[in-house]
Amino acid sequence: MKTKNNTTNTGKYFEQKAVAYLIENDFKIIEVNYFAKKLGEIDIIATKDDVYHFIEVKSGSGFEAVYNITQQKLHRLYRSIELYLKHKNLDVAYCIDAIIFSVEDLEYLENISL
C-alpha cells in the first residue's frame, strides 16, 4: 500500500530525474513545484529557445502513467499557468509538456493537449 510520504518521495525522485534530463537537453530550469493556491502544482517550469515550458511529471508501473493527465488536470494546469504568468507579469510564448516515466524509461511529450 502506498503512503502519502512514499508517493511524495517517489514523485520527488522522478521530478529530479526530469530536471536532470531537461538540463542535459539545454533547458533552463526556472522553478520546480510552483504551487498555485486552490489550483494545484506545476511540477517544472523551464525555458528553451525563448519558450516557457510548463512540465507535468508522471510515473507509474503496470499502467500507462500518461493516462493520469486528464482533461480536468490540464484545465487546472492552464489556470495555474495563467496565474503564474500574471503573478510574474510575463507575456511569453508557452506550451505544456509532460515527462512520463514507466519504471525508469523516460518519454518526453512536447506541447500536449486534450
Backbone as a chain_set.jsonl record, in Angstrom:
{"seq": "MKTKNNTTNTGKYFEQKAVAYLIENDFKIIEVNYFAKKLGEIDIIATKDDVYHFIEVKSGSGFEAVYNITQQKLHRLYRSIELYLKHKNLDVAYCIDAIIFSVEDLEYLENISL", "coords": {"N": [[0.832, -1.179, 0.0], [0.579, 2.191, -0.889], [1.844, 4.982, 0.788], [1.245, 8.443, 1.657], [3.671, 9.769, 2.126], [5.501, 8.007, 0.909], [4.602, 8.143, -1.74], [5.056, 10.862, -2.218], [7.865, 10.946, -1.963], [8.573, 9.289, -4.123], [7.536, 10.823, -6.233], [9.161, 13.139, -6.008], [11.66, 11.997, -6.567], [11.38, 11.247, -9.3], [10.84, 13.751, -10.383], [13.309, 15.009, -9.95], [14.901, 13.466, -11.652], [13.704, 14.184, -14.055], [14.298, 16.938, -14.155], [17.1, 16.775, -14.398], [17.254, 15.542, -16.924], [16.107, 17.576, -18.519], [17.954, 19.691, -18.169], [20.222, 18.499, -19.326], [19.354, 18.607, -21.911], [19.475, 21.218, -22.697], [17.591, 22.968, -21.511], [16.597, 25.67, -19.421], [16.072, 25.716, -16.065], [13.468, 27.202, -14.377], [11.623, 27.181, -12.213], [10.691, 24.757, -9.731], [8.042, 22.789, -8.659], [5.957, 24.794, -8.426], [3.409, 26.254, -6.663], [0.079, 26.904, -7.093], [-2.329, 28.531, -5.469], [-5.269, 26.881, -4.48], [-5.504, 25.703, -6.966], [-3.465, 23.937, -7.72], [-0.364, 22.294, -8.484], [2.457, 23.163, -10.465], [4.701, 21.121, -11.883], [7.333, 21.454, -13.091], [8.882, 24.353, -14.317], [10.332, 25.604, -17.128], [12.636, 27.033, -19.527], [13.364, 27.263, -23.02], [14.855, 28.227, -25.982], [13.509, 30.731, -25.915], [10.899, 30.04, -25.213], [8.503, 29.275, -22.809], [8.175, 26.359, -20.89], [5.839, 24.438, -19.368], [5.826, 21.847, -17.302], [4.564, 18.685, -16.703], [5.091, 15.966, -14.597], [4.89, 12.521, -14.6], [4.647, 9.227, -13.259], [4.769, 5.638, -13.228], [4.039, 2.137, -12.818], [3.142, -0.784, -14.44], [0.923, 0.317, -15.575], [-0.223, 2.805, -17.882], [1.205, 5.783, -17.313], [0.716, 8.181, -18.521], [-2.005, 8.394, -18.841], [-2.892, 9.51, -16.538], [-2.929, 12.175, -16.913], [-5.389, 14.029, -17.197], [-8.322, 15.579, -18.72], [-9.426, 17.297, -16.822], [-7.194, 17.693, -15.147], [-5.466, 19.022, -16.945], [-7.003, 21.321, -17.393], [-6.923, 22.558, -14.835], [-4.195, 22.956, -14.77], [-3.781, 24.771, -16.907], [-5.118, 26.978, -15.801], [-3.496, 27.416, -13.563], [-1.136, 28.117, -14.854], [-1.913, 30.505, -16.1], [-2.281, 32.071, -13.796], [0.354, 32.039, -12.794], [1.752, 33.384, -14.889], [0.517, 35.875, -14.769], [1.144, 36.635, -12.13], [3.929, 36.806, -12.31], [4.113, 38.761, -14.156], [4.379, 38.254, -16.966], [4.452, 38.018, -20.491], [4.56, 35.769, -22.599], [5.545, 33.234, -25.001], [4.319, 29.925, -24.646], [4.138, 26.43, -23.724], [2.566, 23.328, -22.801], [4.081, 20.557, -21.504], [4.92, 17.068, -21.023], [6.619, 14.776, -18.969], [7.055, 11.472, -18.902], [7.45, 8.672, -16.912], [7.972, 5.279, -17.118], [8.52, 2.818, -15.14], [11.825, 3.064, -15.215], [12.157, 4.199, -17.661], [12.143, 7.055, -19.724], [9.926, 9.296, -21.275], [9.488, 12.049, -23.303], [7.034, 14.359, -23.876], [6.057, 16.834, -25.928], [4.215, 19.865, -25.922], [1.464, 19.14, -25.184], [-2.066, 18.391, -25.263], [-5.611, 18.05, -24.786]], "CA": [[0.0, 0.0, 0.0], [1.348, 3.419, -0.955], [1.516, 6.041, 1.73], [1.445, 9.782, 1.101], [5.098, 10.059, 2.179], [6.137, 7.182, -0.119], [4.211, 8.722, -3.023], [5.774, 12.135, -2.319], [9.273, 10.636, -2.232], [8.644, 8.784, -5.497], [7.333, 11.984, -7.09], [10.371, 13.98, -5.956], [12.715, 11.26, -7.263], [11.188, 11.358, -10.741], [10.997, 15.169, -10.741], [14.748, 15.26, -10.022], [15.375, 12.842, -12.897], [13.186, 15.009, -15.151], [15.109, 18.163, -14.171], [18.408, 16.411, -14.96], [17.04, 15.341, -18.354], [15.887, 18.877, -19.155], [19.234, 20.412, -18.176], [21.048, 17.834, -20.341], [18.817, 18.947, -23.222], [19.6, 22.669, -22.869], [16.54, 23.76, -20.897], [16.947, 26.406, -18.209], [15.033, 25.487, -15.059], [13.031, 28.442, -13.737], [11.055, 26.81, -10.91], [10.213, 23.391, -9.53], [6.936, 22.703, -7.701], [5.246, 26.06, -8.231], [2.083, 25.955, -6.137], [-0.948, 27.913, -7.331], [-3.343, 28.353, -4.436], [-6.583, 26.327, -4.844], [-5.494, 25.104, -8.3], [-2.553, 22.813, -7.757], [1.07, 22.484, -8.63], [3.145, 22.987, -11.738], [5.88, 20.365, -11.469], [8.577, 22.1, -13.533], [8.79, 25.461, -15.267], [11.644, 25.73, -17.757], [12.639, 27.749, -20.802], [14.287, 26.858, -24.072], [14.594, 28.977, -27.216], [12.545, 31.799, -25.615], [9.566, 29.494, -24.961], [8.316, 28.694, -21.48], [7.627, 25.005, -20.891], [5.231, 24.052, -18.099], [6.026, 20.411, -17.476], [3.926, 17.755, -15.773], [5.87, 14.73, -14.477], [4.069, 11.391, -14.156], [5.356, 7.947, -13.25], [3.932, 4.508, -12.878], [4.467, 0.816, -13.274], [1.994, -1.66, -14.633], [-0.128, 1.038, -16.291], [0.292, 3.942, -18.631], [1.161, 6.978, -16.468], [0.216, 9.31, -19.305], [-3.454, 8.479, -18.674], [-3.169, 10.321, -15.354], [-3.061, 13.563, -17.342], [-6.781, 14.076, -17.632], [-8.828, 16.879, -19.151], [-9.555, 18.098, -15.601], [-5.835, 18.061, -14.729], [-4.998, 20.041, -17.884], [-7.753, 22.55, -17.138], [-6.325, 23.168, -13.642], [-2.839, 23.372, -15.14], [-3.923, 26.014, -17.676], [-5.464, 28.052, -14.861], [-2.285, 27.669, -12.769], [-0.202, 28.828, -15.733], [-2.408, 31.878, -16.216], [-1.968, 32.728, -12.534], [1.805, 32.213, -12.75], [2.138, 34.436, -15.836], [0.023, 37.146, -14.227], [1.929, 36.92, -10.925], [5.295, 37.159, -12.735], [3.979, 39.829, -15.156], [5.004, 37.727, -18.18], [3.683, 37.841, -21.722], [5.532, 34.928, -23.301], [5.085, 32.009, -25.663], [4.487, 28.789, -23.747], [3.449, 25.184, -24.033], [2.512, 22.342, -21.726], [4.768, 19.322, -21.857], [4.877, 16.023, -20.0], [7.682, 13.772, -18.914], [6.417, 10.258, -18.409], [8.353, 7.583, -16.548], [7.419, 3.952, -16.956], [9.634, 2.274, -14.374], [12.919, 4.032, -15.334], [12.188, 4.742, -19.02], [11.616, 8.415, -19.809], [9.368, 9.747, -22.551], [9.216, 13.481, -23.253], [5.947, 14.716, -24.765], [6.04, 18.285, -26.021], [3.014, 20.563, -26.362], [0.315, 18.226, -25.057], [-3.408, 18.936, -25.047], [-6.674, 17.042, -24.962]], "C": [[0.884, 1.252, 0.0], [0.877, 4.394, 0.105], [1.782, 7.376, 1.068], [2.933, 10.106, 1.057], [5.859, 9.288, 1.101], [5.846, 7.741, -1.501], [4.943, 10.038, -3.258], [7.238, 11.896, -2.651], [9.472, 10.136, -3.652], [8.493, 9.934, -6.477], [8.566, 12.864, -7.153], [11.524, 13.318, -6.714], [12.584, 11.439, -8.772], [11.252, 12.814, -11.208], [12.474, 15.527, -10.86], [15.339, 14.666, -11.294], [14.915, 13.655, -14.11], [13.988, 16.301, -15.273], [16.478, 17.873, -14.79], [18.31, 16.219, -16.473], [16.898, 16.678, -19.079], [17.186, 19.675, -19.242], [20.163, 19.828, -19.234], [20.614, 18.207, -21.754], [18.632, 20.457, -23.396], [18.404, 23.492, -22.421], [17.135, 24.507, -19.704], [15.785, 26.229, -17.235], [14.734, 26.81, -14.36], [12.508, 28.159, -12.331], [10.679, 25.341, -10.919], [9.156, 23.452, -8.437], [6.331, 24.073, -7.372], [3.825, 25.732, -7.808], [1.157, 27.137, -6.368], [-2.097, 27.62, -6.374], [-4.687, 27.923, -5.032], [-6.608, 25.659, -6.226], [-4.601, 23.876, -8.363], [-1.138, 23.247, -8.051], [1.498, 22.336, -10.08], [4.469, 22.327, -11.374], [7.177, 21.082, -11.816], [8.231, 23.217, -14.507], [10.204, 25.672, -15.801], [11.511, 26.56, -19.035], [13.664, 27.125, -21.742], [13.881, 27.616, -25.331], [13.466, 29.998, -27.034], [11.107, 31.319, -25.455], [9.552, 28.929, -23.541], [7.659, 27.329, -21.636], [7.124, 24.706, -19.479], [5.084, 22.535, -18.166], [5.409, 19.618, -16.33], [4.75, 16.469, -15.78], [4.953, 13.656, -13.914], [4.911, 10.123, -14.206], [4.381, 6.846, -12.876], [4.562, 3.213, -13.333], [3.223, -0.046, -13.384], [0.813, -0.964, -15.287], [0.517, 2.212, -17.012], [0.111, 5.217, -17.81], [0.576, 8.174, -17.211], [-1.296, 9.47, -19.136], [-3.86, 9.223, -17.406], [-3.237, 11.805, -15.682], [-4.435, 13.681, -18.006], [-7.144, 15.478, -18.121], [-8.957, 17.812, -17.942], [-8.183, 18.575, -15.122], [-5.294, 19.157, -15.646], [-5.7, 21.375, -17.676], [-7.189, 23.286, -15.922], [-4.929, 23.694, -13.953], [-2.869, 24.67, -15.945], [-4.232, 27.189, -16.751], [-4.275, 28.404, -13.979], [-1.261, 28.458, -13.577], [-0.631, 30.279, -15.885], [-2.084, 32.679, -14.958], [-0.465, 33.016, -12.431], [2.242, 33.368, -13.655], [1.705, 35.811, -15.332], [0.872, 37.567, -13.03], [3.339, 37.392, -11.286], [5.309, 38.276, -13.771], [4.692, 39.456, -16.467], [3.994, 37.657, -19.321], [4.602, 37.089, -22.676], [4.838, 33.79, -24.038], [5.305, 30.853, -24.689], [3.771, 27.568, -24.298], [3.444, 24.309, -22.788], [3.123, 21.058, -22.255], [4.562, 18.301, -20.745], [6.133, 15.178, -20.107], [7.077, 12.579, -18.194], [7.497, 9.21, -18.128], [7.535, 6.303, -16.424], [8.572, 3.119, -16.419], [10.763, 3.309, -14.46], [13.011, 4.64, -16.73], [11.508, 6.099, -19.053], [11.1, 8.693, -21.209], [8.985, 11.208, -22.395], [8.157, 13.801, -24.312], [5.825, 16.234, -24.774], [4.692, 18.778, -26.537], [1.787, 19.648, -26.362], [-0.973, 19.007, -24.901], [-4.396, 17.795, -25.203], [-7.714, 17.563, -25.917]], "O": [[1.821, 1.359, 0.791], [-0.321, 4.606, 0.295], [2.459, 7.445, 0.043], [3.415, 10.656, 0.068], [6.751, 9.835, 0.453], [6.74, 7.809, -2.344], [5.401, 10.304, -4.369], [7.796, 12.564, -3.522], [10.436, 10.518, -4.315], [9.24, 10.018, -7.452], [8.973, 13.289, -8.234], [12.277, 13.992, -7.418], [13.564, 11.748, -9.449], [11.683, 13.075, -12.331], [12.859, 16.265, -11.767], [16.18, 15.289, -11.941], [15.659, 13.797, -15.081], [14.324, 16.714, -16.383], [16.959, 18.647, -15.618], [19.177, 16.676, -17.218], [17.501, 16.884, -20.132], [17.48, 20.27, -20.279], [20.819, 20.572, -19.962], [21.41, 18.134, -22.69], [17.76, 20.912, -24.136], [18.215, 24.609, -22.904], [18.066, 24.023, -19.061], [14.644, 26.56, -17.557], [15.631, 27.457, -13.821], [12.905, 28.82, -11.371], [10.39, 24.758, -11.965], [9.357, 24.096, -7.407], [6.21, 24.456, -6.208], [3.114, 25.014, -8.512], [1.421, 28.242, -5.895], [-2.75, 26.581, -6.47], [-5.177, 28.539, -5.979], [-7.635, 25.104, -6.616], [-4.953, 22.881, -8.997], [-0.771, 24.41, -7.885], [0.977, 21.503, -10.821], [5.27, 22.905, -10.64], [8.024, 21.298, -10.949], [7.4, 23.05, -15.4], [11.146, 25.89, -15.039], [10.412, 26.757, -19.552], [14.67, 26.551, -21.324], [12.707, 27.642, -25.698], [12.582, 30.119, -27.882], [10.182, 32.125, -25.553], [10.461, 28.206, -23.131], [6.714, 27.161, -22.407], [7.894, 24.721, -18.518], [4.321, 22.006, -18.975], [5.695, 19.853, -15.156], [5.071, 15.942, -16.845], [4.315, 13.852, -12.88], [5.77, 9.962, -15.073], [3.324, 7.087, -12.293], [5.498, 3.201, -14.132], [2.359, -0.025, -12.508], [-0.211, -1.603, -15.531], [1.673, 2.553, -16.763], [-1.014, 5.682, -17.631], [0.007, 9.074, -16.595], [-1.813, 10.578, -19.275], [-5.036, 9.532, -17.217], [-3.569, 12.612, -14.815], [-4.596, 13.459, -19.206], [-6.38, 16.43, -17.957], [-8.629, 18.994, -18.038], [-8.03, 19.734, -14.735], [-4.716, 20.129, -15.16], [-5.078, 22.433, -17.771], [-6.996, 24.501, -15.968], [-4.529, 24.748, -13.458], [-2.07, 25.572, -15.693], [-3.666, 28.271, -16.906], [-4.066, 29.578, -13.675], [-0.601, 29.356, -13.054], [0.2, 31.184, -15.807], [-1.661, 33.832, -15.044], [-0.064, 34.108, -12.028], [3.013, 34.23, -13.235], [2.443, 36.788, -15.458], [1.273, 38.726, -12.929], [3.88, 38.284, -10.632], [6.375, 38.698, -14.219], [5.491, 40.226, -17.0], [2.837, 37.284, -19.128], [5.33, 37.695, -23.461], [3.698, 33.434, -23.737], [6.322, 30.792, -23.999], [2.931, 27.652, -25.193], [4.213, 24.524, -21.85], [2.737, 20.545, -23.305], [4.087, 18.637, -19.66], [6.634, 14.907, -21.199], [6.648, 12.668, -17.044], [8.334, 8.906, -18.978], [6.532, 6.258, -15.712], [9.488, 2.76, -17.158], [10.66, 4.356, -13.82], [13.852, 5.506, -16.967], [10.431, 6.279, -18.484], [11.751, 8.367, -22.202], [8.25, 11.572, -21.477], [8.359, 13.544, -25.499], [5.526, 16.846, -23.748], [4.106, 18.2, -27.453], [1.162, 19.417, -27.397], [-0.964, 20.155, -24.456], [-4.056, 16.717, -25.691], [-8.691, 16.872, -26.202]]}, "num_chains": 1, "name": "protein.A"}
